[in-house]
Amino acid sequence: VGAVLIPAAELRLGLSLDDVSPLTGASRIQCPVYLMTGESDVLATPGESAAIYQALPDSADHAWWTIPGAGHIDFYWANPTEYARRLAAFLATVTADWAPAP
């Protein structure tokens, strides 16, 4: 089915799936990225997320966390305390140089 649907969608949309691939686009990101993946995610596997993380440029701060027991969208619920702690630490790091406007 995918062998028929993907080319048809590409033709209809006028672009290749590679054009919208997170892996392809990761190298062009110029801002900090906190990439989280669920240990049990089958839609965006930890291996796929690792490849995206590896493709990020070194020009910005990035963080990575594989969340034990999490699937695709339940990162917070897998461990609310650790989620909040890690996210706050990342945001503090990447905003440390920001100053409020005078």
C-alpha positions as a Markdown table, in Angstrom:
| # | Residue | x | y | z |
|---|---|---|---|---|
| 1 | Val | 0.0 | 0.0 | 0.0 |
| 2 | Gly | 2.8 | 2.4 | 0.9 |
| 3 | Ala | 4.5 | 1.8 | -2.4 |
| 4 | Val | 1.5 | 3.3 | -4.1 |
| 5 | Leu | 0.3 | 5.9 | -1.6 |
| 6 | Ile | 3.7 | 7.6 | -0.9 |
| 7 | Pro | 4.5 | 8.4 | -4.6 |
| 8 | Ala | 0.9 | 9.5 | -5.1 |
| 9 | Ala | 1.1 | 11.8 | -2.1 |
| 10 | Glu | 4.4 | 13.2 | -3.2 |
| 11 | Leu | 3.1 | 13.9 | -6.7 |
| 12 | Arg | -0.1 | 15.5 | -5.3 |
| 13 | Leu | 1.8 | 17.7 | -2.8 |
| 14 | Gly | 4.7 | 18.5 | -5.1 |
| 15 | Leu | 7.4 | 17.5 | -2.7 |
| 16 | Ser | 9.3 | 14.4 | -1.6 |
| 17 | Leu | 8.9 | 12.9 | 1.9 |
| 18 | Asp | 12.6 | 13.6 | 2.3 |
| 19 | Asp | 11.8 | 17.3 | 2.1 |
| 20 | Val | 9.8 | 17.1 | 5.3 |
| 21 | Ser | 11.9 | 14.4 | 7.0 |
| 22 | Pro | 12.9 | 15.3 | 10.6 |
| 23 | Leu | 16.2 | 13.6 | 10.0 |
| 24 | Thr | 16.9 | 15.7 | 6.9 |
| 25 | Gly | 15.8 | 18.9 | 8.5 |
| 26 | Ala | 17.7 | 18.4 | 11.8 |
| 27 | Ser | 21.0 | 19.6 | 10.4 |
| 28 | Arg | 19.5 | 23.0 | 9.6 |
| 29 | Ile | 18.2 | 23.8 | 13.1 |
| 30 | Gln | 20.0 | 26.7 | 14.6 |
| 31 | Cys | 18.4 | 26.9 | 18.0 |
| 32 | Pro | 18.6 | 24.7 | 21.2 |
| 33 | Val | 16.7 | 21.4 | 21.0 |
| 34 | Tyr | 15.6 | 19.2 | 23.8 |
| 35 | Leu | 14.8 | 15.9 | 22.1 |
| 36 | Met | 12.8 | 13.4 | 24.3 |
| 37 | Thr | 11.9 | 9.9 | 23.2 |
| 38 | Gly | 9.9 | 7.3 | 25.0 |
| 39 | Glu | 11.7 | 4.1 | 25.7 |
| 40 | Ser | 8.7 | 2.1 | 24.3 |
| 41 | Asp | 7.9 | 4.5 | 21.4 |
| 42 | Val | 7.0 | 2.5 | 18.3 |
| 43 | Leu | 6.0 | 5.6 | 16.2 |
| 44 | Ala | 9.3 | 7.4 | 16.6 |
| 45 | Thr | 11.7 | 4.8 | 18.0 |
| 46 | Pro | 14.6 | 5.7 | 20.3 |
| 47 | Gly | 16.9 | 4.7 | 17.4 |
| 48 | Glu | 15.2 | 7.1 | 15.0 |
| 49 | Ser | 15.3 | 9.9 | 17.6 |
| 50 | Ala | 19.0 | 9.2 | 18.2 |
| 51 | Ala | 19.7 | 9.6 | 14.5 |
| 52 | Ile | 17.9 | 13.0 | 14.5 |
| 53 | Tyr | 19.8 | 14.1 | 17.6 |
| 54 | Gln | 23.1 | 13.1 | 16.0 |
| 55 | Ala | 22.2 | 15.1 | 12.9 |
| 56 | Leu | 21.7 | 18.3 | 14.9 |
| 57 | Pro | 24.5 | 20.9 | 14.4 |
| 58 | Asp | 26.9 | 21.7 | 17.1 |
| 59 | Ser | 26.2 | 25.4 | 16.9 |
| 60 | Ala | 23.5 | 25.3 | 19.7 |
| 61 | Asp | 22.9 | 23.6 | 23.0 |
| 62 | His | 21.0 | 20.4 | 22.7 |
| 63 | Ala | 19.8 | 17.8 | 25.3 |
| 64 | Trp | 18.6 | 14.2 | 24.9 |
| 65 | Trp | 16.5 | 12.1 | 27.2 |
| 66 | Thr | 15.1 | 8.6 | 26.6 |
| 67 | Ile | 12.3 | 8.3 | 29.1 |
| 68 | Pro | 11.9 | 4.9 | 30.8 |
| 69 | Gly | 8.4 | 3.5 | 30.5 |
| 70 | Ala | 7.2 | 6.2 | 28.1 |
| 71 | Gly | 5.6 | 5.6 | 24.7 |
| 72 | His | 5.0 | 8.2 | 22.0 |
| 73 | Ile | 3.1 | 11.0 | 23.8 |
| 74 | Asp | 3.1 | 10.2 | 27.5 |
| 75 | Phe | 6.5 | 11.7 | 28.5 |
| 76 | Tyr | 5.1 | 13.8 | 31.3 |
| 77 | Trp | 3.0 | 11.0 | 32.8 |
| 78 | Ala | 5.8 | 8.5 | 32.8 |
| 79 | Asn | 7.6 | 10.6 | 35.4 |
| 80 | Pro | 6.2 | 14.0 | 36.1 |
| 81 | Thr | 8.8 | 15.1 | 38.6 |
| 82 | Glu | 11.8 | 14.1 | 36.5 |
| 83 | Tyr | 10.2 | 15.6 | 33.4 |
| 84 | Ala | 9.7 | 19.0 | 35.1 |
| 85 | Arg | 13.2 | 18.9 | 36.6 |
| 86 | Arg | 14.9 | 18.1 | 33.3 |
| 87 | Leu | 12.9 | 20.6 | 31.2 |
| 88 | Ala | 13.4 | 23.4 | 33.7 |
| 89 | Ala | 17.2 | 22.7 | 33.8 |
| 90 | Phe | 17.4 | 22.7 | 30.0 |
| 91 | Leu | 15.4 | 26.0 | 29.8 |
| 92 | Ala | 17.6 | 27.6 | 32.5 |
| 93 | Thr | 20.7 | 26.6 | 30.5 |
| 94 | Val | 19.5 | 27.9 | 27.1 |
| 95 | Thr | 18.1 | 31.1 | 28.5 |
| 96 | Ala | 20.9 | 32.0 | 30.9 |
| 97 | Asp | 22.3 | 34.6 | 28.5 |
| 98 | Trp | 19.0 | 36.2 | 27.8 |
| 99 | Ala | 18.4 | 39.5 | 29.5 |
| 100 | Pro | 15.1 | 41.3 | 29.8 |
| 101 | Ala | 14.7 | 44.3 | 27.5 |
| 102 | Pro | 15.4 | 47.6 | 29.3 |
